[in-house]
Amino acid sequence: MSRFVQGFVFTGLMAISVSAQTEEEVAAERLTYIADNYGGGPHILRPSAEADNPVAQNIVADDHNEGNGVMPT
C-alpha cells in the first residue's frame, strides 16, 4: 500500500472516530442547549449532524435559524 493511501485511510479513520458521538453525548448536549447554554453545543454537534443524526441536525439548524450564541449587532 502506498504511503499516500495509508495516510488517506488513517485520516479517514481518525475523522470517523472524532466525529462519532454516542446517543448519550448528543442527548446531553441537547439538554445543555435547551437550558439556554449555547456555548459549544452546535459546534460540538456539527460532526454528528453531518453524519445524519436527526437530533444533532435539529439543534444545529435551530442555532443557525435563531442566531443563538451570537452577539446582537
C-alpha positions as a printed NumPy array, in Angstrom:
array([[  0.   ,   0.   ,   0.   ],
       [  1.421,   3.366,  -0.935],
       [  2.212,   5.981,   1.694],
       [ -0.459,   8.248,   0.24 ],
       [ -3.154,   5.59 ,   0.562],
       [ -2.014,   4.729,   4.086],
       [ -2.223,   8.381,   5.067],
       [ -5.627,   8.754,   3.451],
       [ -7.014,   5.685,   5.238],
       [ -5.555,   6.816,   8.577],
       [ -7.014,  10.314,   8.18 ],
       [-10.403,   8.857,   7.308],
       [-10.38 ,   6.594,  10.339],
       [ -9.387,   9.483,  12.603],
       [-12.221,  11.618,  11.229],
       [-14.717,   8.855,  11.915],
       [-13.53 ,   8.377,  15.485],
       [-13.528,  12.122,  16.189],
       [-16.96 ,  12.737,  14.699],
       [-18.657,   9.701,  16.197],
       [-20.702,  10.753,  19.191],
       [-22.853,   8.427,  21.203],
       [-26.566,   8.998,  21.539],
       [-25.943,   9.837,  25.203],
       [-23.456,  12.584,  24.274],
       [-25.88 ,  14.057,  21.755],
       [-28.697,  13.907,  24.325],
       [-26.534,  15.645,  26.937],
       [-25.622,  18.443,  24.505],
       [-29.311,  18.79 ,  23.606],
       [-30.255,  19.321,  27.263],
       [-27.466,  21.854,  27.664],
       [-28.701,  23.715,  24.572],
       [-32.318,  23.685,  25.775],
       [-31.147,  25.204,  29.074],
       [-30.073,  28.281,  27.051],
       [-26.396,  27.414,  27.268],
       [-25.362,  27.898,  23.652],
       [-21.628,  27.795,  24.324],
       [-20.47 ,  24.712,  22.475],
       [-23.46 ,  22.56 ,  21.623],
       [-23.939,  23.323,  17.943],
       [-20.203,  23.348,  17.247],
       [-19.701,  20.107,  19.134],
       [-22.714,  18.516,  17.452],
       [-21.86 ,  19.555,  13.891],
       [-19.962,  16.297,  13.123],
       [-22.947,  14.257,  14.319],
       [-25.315,  16.43 ,  12.299],
       [-23.188,  15.865,   9.215],
       [-23.332,  12.122,   9.988],
       [-27.158,  12.323,   9.697],
       [-28.047,  12.332,  13.397],
       [-31.518,  13.967,  13.384],
       [-31.281,  15.34 ,  16.948],
       [-27.936,  16.982,  16.223],
       [-29.256,  18.314,  12.903],
       [-32.209,  19.892,  14.701],
       [-30.014,  21.65 ,  17.257],
       [-27.548,  22.94 ,  14.662],
       [-30.429,  24.151,  12.45 ],
       [-32.182,  25.867,  15.349],
       [-28.959,  27.534,  16.399],
       [-28.424,  28.831,  12.894],
       [-32.046,  29.94 ,  12.466],
       [-32.334,  31.731,  15.808],
       [-28.816,  33.135,  15.933],
       [-28.297,  31.702,  19.411],
       [-24.895,  32.306,  20.917],
       [-24.236,  35.26 ,  18.617],
       [-23.756,  38.781,  19.905],
       [-26.563,  41.073,  18.664],
       [-25.474,  43.873,  16.374]])
